[in-house]
Amino acid sequence: QVQLLESGGGLVQAGGSVRLSCAASVRFFSSYTMGWFRQAPGKEREFVAGTRRSGGSTYYADSVKGRFTISRDNAKNTVYLQMNSLKPEDTAVYYCAAQGLGYSDYNLWGQGTQVTVSS
């Protein structure tokens, strides 16, 4: 059974840093495009960052550019989200997602991990 398991969330002060991890129990992890999304209370889920399967190129939402970094370790089947200079508006449940070959969008989702940034 394919699973995405996030970890690393918690409570952090504004200006602080947190690193999220997502361990994927999939075969051929390097063939998946991986991404992070977030959903704040009362808001729709939004894209945060992604890393493509081919070459590992990365892309970000404008709201996190320069502050967040997505990376992947294909040997460990893990994708990370390093979040720096956190702001209260970054408070949300963060979800890991995977897009398999042949899919036009993300088709696998984790359960989410809460990140709360206090002012």
C-alpha positions as CSV (number, residue, x, y, z in Angstrom):
1,Q,0.0,0.0,0.0
2,V,1.4,3.3,-1.1
3,Q,1.8,5.8,1.8
4,L,3.2,9.3,2.3
5,L,4.1,10.0,5.9
6,E,4.8,13.6,6.9
7,S,6.7,14.6,10.1
8,G,8.4,17.6,11.5
9,G,5.5,20.0,12.2
10,G,5.0,21.9,15.4
11,L,4.9,25.2,17.1
12,V,7.5,27.8,16.1
13,Q,7.9,31.5,16.7
14,A,7.8,34.0,13.9
15,G,11.1,34.3,12.2
16,G,12.0,30.7,13.1
17,S,12.6,27.6,11.0
18,V,11.1,24.2,10.6
19,R,12.0,21.3,8.4
20,L,9.3,18.9,7.2
21,S,10.0,15.4,6.0
22,C,7.8,13.1,3.9
23,A,8.7,9.5,3.6
24,A,7.2,7.7,0.7
25,S,6.6,3.9,0.6
26,V,6.6,3.7,-3.2
27,R,8.7,1.9,-5.8
28,F,10.8,4.0,-8.1
29,F,10.5,7.1,-6.0
30,S,12.7,9.0,-8.4
31,S,10.0,8.7,-11.0
32,Y,7.5,10.7,-8.9
33,T,7.1,14.4,-9.0
34,M,6.8,15.4,-5.3
35,G,5.1,18.5,-3.8
36,W,4.0,20.2,-0.7
37,F,0.7,21.9,-0.2
38,R,-0.9,23.6,2.8
39,Q,-4.3,24.4,4.1
40,A,-5.0,27.1,6.6
41,P,-8.2,27.3,8.7
42,G,-11.1,28.5,6.6
43,K,-9.1,28.5,3.4
44,E,-8.6,26.2,0.4
45,R,-5.6,24.0,0.0
46,E,-2.8,25.7,-1.9
47,F,0.4,24.7,-3.6
48,V,3.6,25.5,-1.8
49,A,6.5,23.8,-3.6
50,G,7.3,21.0,-6.0
51,T,10.3,19.0,-7.3
52,R,10.0,17.3,-10.6
53,R,10.9,13.7,-11.3
54,S,13.3,14.5,-14.1
55,G,16.3,16.3,-13.0
56,G,14.7,17.4,-9.7
57,S,14.0,21.0,-10.8
58,T,12.1,22.9,-8.2
59,Y,9.3,25.5,-8.2
60,Y,7.5,27.5,-5.6
61,A,4.5,29.6,-4.8
62,D,5.3,33.3,-4.8
63,S,4.4,33.6,-1.1
64,V,7.3,31.3,-0.1
65,K,10.0,32.0,-2.6
66,G,13.3,32.8,-1.0
67,R,12.1,31.4,2.4
68,F,11.2,27.8,1.7
69,T,13.4,25.1,0.0
70,I,12.2,21.8,-1.3
71,S,14.6,19.0,-1.7
72,R,14.5,15.2,-2.2
73,D,16.7,12.3,-1.3
74,N,15.9,9.5,-3.8
75,A,18.0,7.0,-1.9
76,K,15.8,7.5,1.2
77,N,12.5,7.9,-0.7
78,T,12.1,11.2,1.2
79,V,11.2,14.8,0.3
80,Y,11.9,17.7,2.6
81,L,10.6,21.2,3.0
82,Q,12.9,23.6,4.8
83,M,10.9,26.6,6.0
84,N,12.8,29.7,7.1
85,S,11.8,33.2,8.2
86,L,8.4,31.8,9.1
87,K,5.4,34.1,9.4
88,P,2.1,33.7,11.2
89,E,0.4,33.5,7.9
90,D,2.4,30.3,7.2
91,T,0.3,28.6,9.9
92,A,-1.5,25.6,8.2
93,V,-1.6,21.9,7.9
94,Y,1.1,20.9,5.4
95,Y,0.5,18.0,3.1
96,C,3.0,16.0,1.1
97,A,1.8,14.9,-2.4
98,A,3.1,12.7,-5.2
99,Q,2.4,12.6,-8.9
100,G,3.0,9.3,-10.5
101,L,3.9,8.6,-14.1
102,G,0.9,8.9,-16.4
103,Y,-0.9,11.2,-14.1
104,S,-1.6,14.8,-15.0
105,D,-1.9,15.9,-11.4
106,Y,-0.9,14.9,-7.9
107,N,-2.6,11.6,-7.1
108,L,-1.2,10.5,-3.8
109,W,-1.5,12.5,-0.5
110,G,-0.3,12.3,3.0
111,Q,-2.3,12.9,6.1
112,G,-0.7,16.2,6.9
113,T,1.3,17.8,9.6
114,Q,0.4,20.9,11.5
115,V,2.7,23.9,11.5
116,T,1.8,26.8,13.8
117,V,3.7,30.1,13.8
118,S,3.2,32.3,16.7
119,S,3.7,36.1,16.5
